[in-house]
């Protein structure tokens, strides 16, 4: 398969799965198991393409928050976004210092997909009888920030699944509100992760971190375009649907992967 087509396919996979609660990192690891490995910089940076799409989708909301800083509710919301990001940053640095790295094998991803699917169904069941709450509390912000770290350490967890369902379990039971907060926290998180990887590549020099830049650019652009469509669709979907279909997909995909790697 030509390398640019390979990169475009990875961009499509990333764009579709970054915000759907099915694990983009897990799907990329699985895809690269058959399509050939890519650098960590490549994987993180095409995730940044998807995050750029999210930034464009949420730009009106972010503008409203910044322009309306004189309003207490906007200041409170931004403070909680900052707090959640700080929790993620601190935990991510600790994980890096501890040498925790994503495993490069399919079996752990498959297991995380199955466990995550079961977890999603359990949370949906737990919040089913609760009244919908749209207020982001400090408890919600803490758990969203903490659960972002899980996705960085355990492939197959899914950043969106971990954070959305952490928010719901912590009391933000309105799915659209939980989804929005989780995605907004993800914007600075993924841009920071991308900047960190670029810095490592620059410090290591070109020979230490070679990169196929044409393929990199193709994957980045494709990821951004596909993610923009996926985010818009998901935000409409959660207005009237639960996440149960994604939970069943995760369980089915995990079982299929375990069968394939035997």
C-alpha positions in Angstrom: 0.0 0.0 0.0 1.5 3.4 -1.0 2.6 5.3 2.1 0.4 8.3 1.6 -2.7 6.1 1.3 -1.6 4.3 4.4 -1.2 7.6 6.2 -4.7 8.8 5.0 -6.2 5.6 6.3 -4.6 6.2 9.7 -6.0 9.8 9.6 -9.5 8.5 8.9 -9.2 6.0 11.8 -7.9 8.7 14.1 -10.5 11.3 13.0 -13.4 8.8 13.5 -12.3 7.4 16.9 -10.7 10.4 18.8 -14.0 11.6 20.0 -16.2 8.6 19.8 -15.8 6.6 23.0 -14.1 3.7 21.4 -10.4 4.6 21.8 -8.4 6.3 19.1 -5.0 5.1 20.5 -6.2 1.5 20.7 -7.5 1.6 17.1 -4.3 3.2 15.8 -2.2 0.5 17.6 -4.4 -2.2 16.1 -4.2 -0.6 12.6 -0.4 -0.2 12.8 -0.1 -3.8 13.8 -1.1 -4.6 10.2 -0.2 -1.4 8.3 3.3 -0.9 9.9 4.4 1.1 13.0 4.5 4.8 13.2 6.5 7.1 15.5 4.9 8.4 18.7 5.2 11.9 17.3 3.2 10.8 14.3 0.4 9.3 16.4 0.2 12.2 18.8 0.3 14.9 16.1 -2.5 13.4 14.0 -4.4 13.3 17.3 -3.7 17.1 17.4 -5.4 17.3 13.9 -8.5 15.9 15.5 -8.2 18.2 18.4 -7.9 21.2 16.0 -11.2 20.1 14.5 -12.7 20.1 18.0 -11.3 23.6 18.6 -13.1 24.8 15.4 -16.4 23.2 16.5 -16.2 24.7 20.0 -14.8 28.0 18.9 -18.1 29.9 19.5 -18.4 28.4 22.9 -14.8 29.3 23.8 -15.2 32.8 22.5 -18.3 33.2 24.6 -16.4 32.1 27.7 -13.5 34.4 27.2 -15.5 37.5 26.1 -17.9 36.9 29.0 -15.3 36.8 31.7 -17.2 39.4 33.6 -19.9 36.9 34.3 -19.4 34.7 37.3 -20.7 31.5 35.6 -18.1 31.9 32.7 -15.2 32.5 35.2 -16.3 29.5 37.2 -16.5 27.2 34.1 -13.0 28.3 32.9 -11.6 27.8 36.4 -12.8 24.2 36.4 -11.5 23.6 32.9 -8.1 24.9 34.1 -8.2 22.7 37.2 -9.0 19.6 35.2 -6.2 20.3 32.8 -3.8 20.9 35.7 -4.7 17.5 37.2 -4.1 15.9 33.8 -0.8 17.7 33.3 0.5 16.8 36.7 -0.5 13.1 36.4 0.8 12.9 32.9 4.3 14.2 34.0 4.3 11.7 36.9 3.4 8.9 34.5 6.2 9.9 32.1 8.8 10.2 34.9 7.7 6.7 36.1 8.4 5.3 32.6 4.8 4.2 32.0 4.4 3.6 28.2 1.7 2.4 26.0 2.1 -1.4 25.3 2.5 -2.1 21.6 0.5 -5.4 21.5 -3.1 -6.0 20.6 -4.2 -8.2 23.5 -4.1 -5.4 26.2 -6.1 -3.2 23.8 -8.7 -5.8 23.3 -9.0 -6.3 27.0 -9.4 -2.6 27.6 -12.0 -2.3 24.9 -14.1 -5.1 26.6 -13.7 -3.7 30.1 -14.5 -0.2 28.9 -17.6 -1.4 27.2 -18.8 -3.1 30.3 -17.9 0.0 32.4 -19.9 2.2 30.0 -23.0 0.0 30.3 -22.7 -0.1 34.1 -22.5 3.7 34.3 -25.4 4.2 32.0 -27.4 1.8 34.2 -26.3 3.7 37.4 -27.3 7.1 36.1 -30.5 6.0 34.3 -32.8 6.9 37.2 -31.1 10.2 38.1 -32.4 13.6 37.2 -30.3 15.4 34.6 -27.8 17.9 36.0 -25.9 20.4 33.8 -23.7 22.0 36.4 -20.0 21.2 36.4 -18.8 20.9 39.9 -15.2 20.8 41.2 -15.7 17.0 41.8 -16.6 16.6 38.1 -13.5 18.7 37.1 -11.2 16.6 39.3 -12.4 13.2 37.9 -12.4 14.4 34.3 -8.8 15.5 34.7 -7.7 12.3 36.5 -9.4 10.0 34.1 -7.7 11.6 31.1 -4.5 10.1 32.4 -5.9 6.6 32.1 -6.2 6.9 28.3 -2.6 8.0 28.1 -1.3 4.9 30.0 -3.8 2.2 29.0 -4.6 2.0 25.3 -8.1 0.9 24.5 -9.5 3.0 27.5 -10.6 5.9 25.3 -10.1 9.5 26.5 -13.6 10.5 25.6 -15.2 7.4 27.2 -13.1 7.8 30.4 -13.8 11.5 30.8 -17.5 11.6 29.7 -18.4 8.7 32.0 -16.3 10.0 34.9 -18.3 13.3 34.6 -21.6 11.5 34.5 -20.8 9.3 37.5 -19.5 12.4 39.4 -22.9 14.1 39.0 -22.9 15.7 35.5 -25.6 13.4 34.3 -26.7 15.4 31.3 -24.8 13.7 28.4 -24.4 16.8 26.2 -22.9 18.8 29.1 -20.6 16.0 30.1 -19.5 15.5 26.5 -18.8 19.2 26.0 -16.8 19.6 29.2 -14.7 16.4 28.4 -14.0 17.6 24.9 -13.0 21.1 26.0 -10.6 19.7 28.6 -9.1 17.5 25.8 -8.2 20.5 23.6 -5.3 21.9 25.7 -4.4 18.4 26.8 -3.7 17.1 23.3 -2.0 20.3 22.1 0.3 20.1 25.1 1.0 16.4 24.4 1.8 17.3 20.7 4.1 20.1 21.8 5.9 17.8 24.2 6.5 15.3 21.4 7.7 18.0 19.0 10.1 19.2 21.6 11.5 15.7 22.2 12.0 15.3 18.4 13.8 18.7 18.1 16.1 17.9 21.1 16.9 14.5 19.7 17.7 15.8 16.3 16.5 14.6 12.9 18.4 11.3 13.0 17.0 10.4 16.5 13.5 11.1 15.4 13.1 10.7 11.6 9.7 11.5 10.2 7.9 11.1 6.9 6.6 14.6 6.7 4.4 14.3 3.5 2.6 11.3 5.1 2.5 13.2 8.4 0.8 16.2 6.8 -1.7 14.0 4.9 -2.7 12.1 8.0 -3.0 15.4 10.0 -5.3 17.0 7.4 -7.5 13.9 6.9 -7.8 13.4 10.7 -8.9 17.0 11.1 -11.6 16.9 8.4 -13.0 13.5 9.5 -12.9 14.5 13.2 -14.8 17.7 12.5 -17.6 15.7 11.0 -17.5 13.1 13.8 -17.7 15.7 16.6 -20.6 17.5 15.0 -22.4 14.2 14.6 -21.7 13.0 18.1 -22.9 16.3 19.7 -26.2 15.8 17.9 -26.4 12.1 18.7 -26.0 12.6 22.5 -28.9 15.0 22.6 -31.3 12.0 22.2 -29.3 8.8 22.6 -27.3 6.9 25.2 -23.8 5.5 24.6 -25.0 1.9 24.8 -24.3 1.3 21.1 -20.7 2.3 21.5 -20.4 0.0 24.6 -21.6 -3.0 22.5 -19.2 -2.1 19.7 -16.3 -2.1 22.1 -17.2 -5.5 23.6 -17.7 -7.0 20.1 -14.4 -5.5 18.8 -12.5 -6.6 21.8 -13.7 -10.2 21.5 -13.0 -10.3 17.8 -9.4 -9.0 18.4 -8.8 -11.6 21.1 -9.9 -14.3 18.6 -7.6 -12.9 15.9 -4.5 -12.8 18.0 -4.7 -16.4 19.2 
